[in-house]
Amino acid sequence: MFDNIFLRTDIKGPKDEIPRRLYVRIDAIEPDHIVYDAVSAQFFDGLPPIAGIAGWAEYSSKVPIFLLVLPSPIHSSLVQLFENAQASLPWLEVVISRGGDAQLFFNLFAEPLPVTMDDWQVVPPSLARRLNAAVDLSGSASSSAQIQSVVDGITGKIEWVGIYDVGQGNANGLCDMFERPLAYYDLGGGVAANRSTFPAAMGDFCYGVSPPVILSHWDHDHWSSGPRYKGAQGLVWIVPIQRLGATHATFAAGLLAARKLLVWPSGLSSITSGQMTIVKCTGAAKSRNHSGLAMSVRGPGGEPPILLTGDARYSAVPPARHGSFTSIVAPHHGADMKSRLVPTGTSQAGARVAYSFGQGNTYGHPATVTEQDHHGSGWPHGSRGGSPPIERTTCNRTSSGLGHIGLGWRRNPMLPGHTCGSLTCTVGLRQT
């Protein structure tokens, strides 16, 4: 199911051959580069019409898929094309050759190849429709009852929220008193240009109680531990409907084929069960970061919730606009969210603001302005002179080589230690 070269962790050396032509769509725009999700044009041209990821699954093990990273100052015209697009982002055909200032990742976890983009053009509408149809999630949408059933099946009392050290990425666990995850919110980690930030000491995640995964959105660093670990592929994943490229669709197709994929229906705004509430973010569809799923987790005694945002700015998360929270996880690894809205700190027992990022990441996270915004909104930061400081970062690693953060609802809580019986999982919390 997950044996595509792009998703395998045992691929070390570069591919001998690269495709001359690629069909690509913008995956992310960063200050100094653009990331494109890509599929071999020659391979795709040879396929019959495909209707959604159920059809894509038939070819997902062998389809040549890539990430193409281009320096954005050189290709500002492509950035403008993205900015002018509405909900439906344009597909491009690009021509590449070996050597140059661009990078072609043929594997999420391996070194890229240097390439040059020699030419590009917008694909014809008929081809764009074929490409959109092949990677479309909407035809696999689940019912509200299916989603509710899985969430209702999460039993046990949530005593801790684990913010796991996965380098430049995000993975959170809703844990019981033994630090066993009853559910995960994201299961990602550092990949591609930030692959070196993933901690060498990380063995595996914990699957002791078969926790489902709620995916915030479809950025690679939020789902990449799915293909990284075999055990994660056996979990049920609840995912939002968003625009996908070929790399995302390939992972989704593997989950669908294994009957482990539940797709959040477009008309469902929220679901509550026990201590958890999952909400659909309200950002524009074109913005993957702000249109996925967020989560709040109330304390075991009814204490104000802990807020998990993924990469969504607070203004796109309905409860964040007016709610009161014990702790929050800063959006997008502490990036500048271009919005100054931050929930007001309330000095609850155990209050923290957590940052999940990898030291030395290529984005410069966390941003100074983000730390300032949180500090100014009542979340005291030691980096800004706050006392006592309540910010925590996953890259603050202990002697174990891991910096997993435990968020709770008690003042000065004692970590109980992880107990599940597995000899391979390394999700024991390290700091509070």
Secondary structure as the mmCIF struct_conf table of DSSP 4:
data_model
#
loop_
_struct_conf.conf_type_id
_struct_conf.id
_struct_conf.beg_label_comp_id
_struct_conf.beg_label_asym_id
_struct_conf.beg_label_seq_id
_struct_conf.end_label_comp_id
_struct_conf.end_label_asym_id
_struct_conf.end_label_seq_id
HELX_RH_3T_P HELX_RH_3T_P1 ILE A 5 LEU A 7
BEND BEND1 THR A 9 ASP A 10
BEND BEND2 GLY A 13 GLY A 13
HELX_LH_PP_P HELX_LH_PP_P1 PRO A 14 LYS A 15
BEND BEND3 ASP A 16 ASP A 16
BEND BEND4 ARG A 20 ARG A 20
STRN STRN1 ARG A 21 GLU A 30
TURN_TY1_P TURN_TY1_P1 PRO A 31 ASP A 32
STRN STRN2 HIS A 33 SER A 40
HELX_RH_AL_P HELX_RH_AL_P1 ALA A 41 ASP A 45
TURN_TY1_P TURN_TY1_P2 GLY A 46 GLY A 46
BEND BEND5 LEU A 47 LEU A 47
HELX_LH_PP_P HELX_LH_PP_P2 PRO A 48 PRO A 49
HELX_RH_AL_P HELX_RH_AL_P2 GLY A 52 TRP A 56
TURN_TY1_P TURN_TY1_P3 ALA A 57 LYS A 62
STRN STRN3 ILE A 65 PRO A 71
TURN_TY1_P TURN_TY1_P4 SER A 72 HIS A 75
HELX_RH_AL_P HELX_RH_AL_P3 SER A 76 ASN A 84
BEND BEND6 ALA A 87 SER A 88
HELX_LH_PP_P HELX_LH_PP_P3 LEU A 89 TRP A 91
STRN STRN4 LEU A 92 PHE A 105
BEND BEND7 PHE A 106 ASN A 107
TURN_TY1_P TURN_TY1_P5 LEU A 108 PHE A 109
BEND BEND8 ALA A 110 ALA A 110
STRN STRN5 LEU A 113 VAL A 122
HELX_LH_PP_P HELX_LH_PP_P4 VAL A 123 PRO A 124
HELX_RH_AL_P HELX_RH_AL_P4 PRO A 125 ALA A 134
TURN_TY1_P TURN_TY1_P6 VAL A 135 VAL A 135
HELX_RH_3T_P HELX_RH_3T_P2 SER A 138 SER A 140
STRN STRN6 ALA A 141 ALA A 141
HELX_LH_PP_P HELX_LH_PP_P5 SER A 142 SER A 143
HELX_RH_AL_P HELX_RH_AL_P5 SER A 144 ASP A 152
TURN_TY1_P TURN_TY1_P7 GLY A 153 GLY A 153
BEND BEND9 GLY A 156 GLY A 156
STRN STRN7 TRP A 160 ILE A 163
BEND BEND10 GLY A 167 GLY A 169
STRN STRN8 ALA A 171 CYS A 175
TURN_TY1_P TURN_TY1_P8 MET A 177 PHE A 178
STRN STRN9 PRO A 181 LEU A 187
HELX_RH_3T_P HELX_RH_3T_P3 ALA A 192 THR A 197
BEND BEND11 PHE A 198 PHE A 198
TURN_TY1_P TURN_TY1_P9 ALA A 200 ALA A 201
STRN STRN10 ASP A 204 ASP A 204
TURN_TY1_P TURN_TY1_P10 GLY A 208 VAL A 209
STRN STRN11 VAL A 213 ILE A 214
HELX_RH_AL_P HELX_RH_AL_P6 HIS A 220 TRP A 223
TURN_TY1_P TURN_TY1_P11 SER A 224 SER A 224
HELX_RH_AL_P HELX_RH_AL_P7 SER A 225 ARG A 228
HELX_RH_AL_P HELX_RH_AL_P8 LYS A 230 GLN A 233
TURN_TY1_P TURN_TY1_P12 GLY A 234 GLY A 234
BEND BEND12 LEU A 235 LEU A 235
STRN STRN12 TRP A 237 VAL A 239
HELX_RH_AL_P HELX_RH_AL_P9 ALA A 246 ALA A 257
TURN_TY1_P TURN_TY1_P13 ALA A 258 ARG A 259
STRN STRN13 LEU A 261 VAL A 263
HELX_LH_PP_P HELX_LH_PP_P6 TRP A 264 PRO A 265
TURN_TY1_P TURN_TY1_P14 SER A 266 GLY A 267
STRN STRN14 SER A 270 SER A 273
TURN_TY1_P TURN_TY1_P15 GLY A 274 GLN A 275
STRN STRN15 MET A 276 LYS A 280
BEND BEND13 GLY A 283 GLY A 283
TURN_TY1_P TURN_TY1_P16 ALA A 285 LYS A 286
HELX_RH_3T_P HELX_RH_3T_P4 ARG A 288 HIS A 290
BEND BEND14 SER A 291 GLY A 292
STRN STRN16 LEU A 293 VAL A 297
TURN_TY1_P TURN_TY1_P17 PRO A 300 GLY A 301
BEND BEND15 GLY A 302 GLY A 302
HELX_LH_PP_P HELX_LH_PP_P7 GLU A 303 PRO A 305
STRN STRN17 ILE A 306 LEU A 308
TURN_TY1_P TURN_TY1_P18 GLY A 310 ASP A 311
HELX_RH_3T_P HELX_RH_3T_P5 TYR A 314 ALA A 316
BEND BEND16 VAL A 317 VAL A 317
HELX_RH_3T_P HELX_RH_3T_P6 PRO A 318 ARG A 321
TURN_TY1_P TURN_TY1_P19 HIS A 322 HIS A 322
BEND BEND17 THR A 326 THR A 326
STRN STRN18 SER A 327 VAL A 329
HELX_LH_PP_P HELX_LH_PP_P8 ALA A 330 ALA A 330
HELX_RH_3T_P HELX_RH_3T_P7 PRO A 331 GLY A 334
BEND BEND18 LYS A 338 LYS A 338
HELX_LH_PP_P HELX_LH_PP_P9 PRO A 343 GLY A 345
TURN_TY1_P TURN_TY1_P20 ALA A 349 GLY A 350
STRN STRN19 VAL A 353 TYR A 355
TURN_TY1_P TURN_TY1_P21 GLN A 359 GLY A 360
TURN_TY1_P TURN_TY1_P22 THR A 362 TYR A 363
HELX_LH_PP_P HELX_LH_PP_P10 HIS A 365 HIS A 365
BEND BEND19 PRO A 366 PRO A 366
HELX_LH_PP_P HELX_LH_PP_P11 ALA A 367 ALA A 367
HELX_RH_AL_P HELX_RH_AL_P10 THR A 368 GLY A 376
TURN_TY1_P TURN_TY1_P23 SER A 377 GLY A 378
HELX_RH_3T_P HELX_RH_3T_P8 GLY A 382 ARG A 384
TURN_TY1_P TURN_TY1_P24 GLY A 385 GLY A 385
BEND BEND20 SER A 387 PRO A 388
STRN STRN20 GLU A 391 THR A 393
TURN_TY1_P TURN_TY1_P25 THR A 394 CYS A 395
TURN_TY1_P TURN_TY1_P26 SER A 399 SER A 400
BEND BEND21 GLY A 401 GLY A 401
STRN STRN21 ILE A 405 LEU A 407
BEND BEND22 TRP A 409 ASN A 412
HELX_LH_PP_P HELX_LH_PP_P12 PRO A 413 LEU A 415
BEND BEND23 CYS A 420 GLY A 421
BEND BEND24 LEU A 423 THR A 424
STRN STRN22 CYS A 425 CYS A 425
STRN STRN23 GLN A 431 GLN A 431
#
